[in-house]
Amino acid sequence: MSEAALSAGGKRRIAASDLAIPAAICIIAALPFFFTSSYWLSVLTLCALNVVLALGLNLILGYAGQLNLGYSAFYGIGAYAATLLIKLAGFEYWLALLCGGLAAGIAGVGLAMFAVRLKGHYLGIASLGFALVTYEILMNWVSLTQGPLGIYGVLPPPPIDIPGLVRITFVGSRSFFYLVAAVALVVYVLLNNLVRSPIGDNLRAIREDEVSAASLGINTAAWKIFAFGIGSMIAGIAGCLYASFVGTLVPDAFFITESFTLLAMVIVGGLASMPGAVAGAILLTVLPEALRSIGDLRLVIFGLAMTLVVLFMPGGLMQAWDTLRARRLRGPA
Amino acid sequence: MSDLVTTIAQQLVNGVVTGCLYVLVALGLTLIYSILNQINFAHADFVTLSAFATYFVVNKLGGSYLWGIAAALATGAFLGLLLNAAIFAPLRRHPDELVPLIATIGVSIFMENAQLAAFGPIPYQFDSPFAKSAIHLGRIFFTAQSVLIVAVAGLTIAVLYAFIRFAAYGKALRAVAQDRETAGLMGINTGRVLGLTVIIASALAGLAGALLGPVLVLTPFAGATVIVKAFAIVVIGGFGNFEGTILAGLLVGIIESYTTQFLNSSMTDLVVFALLLLVLAVRPTGLVAERRDENV
């Protein structure tokens, strides 16, 4: 969707990166006019949702270097918390969205509080275990979550009235796409600033060498918890948007396979690259849809493609892109 | 014997049998982790495909169950050979340890869906000749298949232990696990040792598949149902620790059967993973302390 525009940002002249955001806005605004069918509009919306998720996971995994294999748990916690707050406690949608994000963020901080002692594969399996426990709770706490039957009739967000101007409704799939894409853009801008700030430097320092980072006076535990909390909060907000987008909530949407898909998006795009996360999310959302015509074999090809991309482009799409560009600048060898 | 004592003893037996299956699945993961420092996410699908290999040898070709087990071992070993040649060997020098892990996730998605396309989602009725004969011991009963599972698991552990302890390859294996560079300087062909590790670990997955087939519902997802527990077991036991894995596998099997008996069968996963999080919170090196401390 907007990776071309967004990747134009980065380390080059200020003018180019200044243009990236307006260009992204134009592309997002124009997209629904090219993809008018409700099927492709929902694919676009899924793309935007996965961009939000991949950006959040990239903060934890790419920048802070914390292997989180259970990201789907926070996605699910946000979705269920927000929906239950609306259904049972009568919360306003936007407040519930915020609370869903907060709930997931708190869960992320909670997991990180004891997981900061763990590293690498240990952390990976701990977060995987956390995701499985979350899934089992969603499945088994039937009185609250309806278990495998799911929650039906999750309503779209209420219209926003800007007095004297317009009334923005979210009933059509086009307006919902705009909503999710706007969230994605806001998350992108905020995270992009965050990772370029001294906080981003701290996270990268922890990723590269935790002992050295600590000896430089960086509170490694606190910053790891911070990254987990922010990343999880983003997943929670995405979860709430997902619930009102699909209209039904079942625990299977938040099984660990979802974590793996999100992980693949970040890796395929390129770790610790903002445009990479966007490109990876779009590619791995569109690819299975584009392969839908070949029926049962589409996930076979999806798995194969994922392995091949990792084998032949271990640095992800962004590294491949950089290599290509460097080669072109140098001219034919 | 009162009814309660019988129940407790019966569930202990059931738990040990399940535990032995878990140990067989988890040992392969532990082996790869301890030597290569990698996780193979496609391990579950090796289990499943090997179970299907056994099924076809026994039910379609009319072979005996022992031939089925041999076929499963061969299938697992062959898959291990492929996995090593395609992923672990080429990515050995890659600085990011996540990359091979993601590649195996891709392999897992590929294999699971390829099996779904080939075999369909409907469960296969797979009877081992041992599954039907019940043995009574007082008021406790178990099938011959259970005896076979426990015997094979015990034998495998013994053979594996002897191999690692006494065989020249086993010694090379331990040397590579301790320090890959130095082992290479001492004239050990590290590439071949690492490859052999993947093959042995995958053959273990094959063996587990052959024994699981008649016990579990045989679908393309059969391996996936046990693999997450195998991961939990590997962590509870302490990553890459053999004694820990065996202990944790049996423990999880027993806890599961008591949970099913006294709580609810749908609670088993919850209890197992709650135990996992508890172990990670209290004793992150696993039940049996690990010698290396790089992960904590």
Interface residues (C-beta under 8 A of the other chain):
Chain A: L61 L67 F114 A115 R117 L118 K119 G120 H121 Y122 G124 I125 A126 L128 G129 F130 L132 V133 E136 I137 M139 N140 I256 F260 L263 A264 I267 L271 D296 L297 L299 V300 F302 G303 L304 A305 M306 T307 L308 V310 L311 P314
Chain B: Y33 I39 F41 A86 I87 P90 L91 H94 D96 E97 L98 V99 I102 A103 I105 G106 V107 S108 I109 F110 M111 E112 N113 A114 L116 A117 V228 F231 A232 V234 V235 F239 S266 M267 D269 L270 F273 A274 L276 L277 L280 A281 P284 E294 N295 V296
